[in-house]
């Protein structure tokens, strides 16, 4: 939907805002990169296009090698019935000292029906430690830019209530 007085779609605000936050947090991605999940605008805009693949992560997880420098997992893990299985996969496929950038929405009301697993920061960090990953950095941010509020009630509600977790995890 195009907003006549702004000339842009509401999703444009949230995409550009998230891209800015992720770009500041992640920086440049050098080395062997595995992007978990289907290709998406965010990963492509960040220059993460290598080794991206799709599969049913609840049943089968595989990778080409076990020595990735960086693994990205943007808004995937909350859709899984067994997020610990994904974290074990990340640990197994990162080289020693490799990093994982992982994002997931903070639990919100109303809950997204496609999310099997939403939880708080302390519980996620407990799962990371259990999988053998250490938290290097963390950021909680709004998923939408304030300008999106101009596009209607729902975007305004999202600005006020929805937040996203972003972690940098390292395999020690």
C-alpha positions, 0 to 999 in steps of 0.5 A: 500500500502506497501512502499518498502524502509520503509516497512510500510503503510502510514496510520501507521504513521498517526495512531501512531502520532494521538495515541501519541497526544491523549494519551498525551492529554487524559491520563488514562480513568477511570470510566464509558466511552461512546465512540460515534460512531463505534469502531475504532483503535484509541479508542481501542488503548487508551483502550476505548472499553466500551459502544461503540455503533453505530446508525444514530446520525442524527435521533436517539441518545440514551445511557444506562444511564445519568451518564457517567464520560467520553464521547469520540467523535473522528471525528464524529460530522463533519459528522452530519447535526445537531452537536448541537443535538449531543452536547445536547446529550453529555451534557445530558448524562455526570454526573456533572463534567464529561468530553468529549474529542471531535476531529474534523478536521479543515476546509481544502481545498479541503473539505471532501465531507462526512463532513456536518459541518466543522467550525473554533475553535471560532464557535465550542466553541460557540456551546459548550457554547450554549450546556452548556459545558465549554472548559477546554483544547484545542489542534490543531495538525497535523493529520499526522507525518512528516515521512508520507511525505516520502510516497508520495505527498498526505501525504505531502500535508496533513502534510502541510495543515490538522490539527485537533482540540482536546478539553476537555469539562466539564459539570459544 
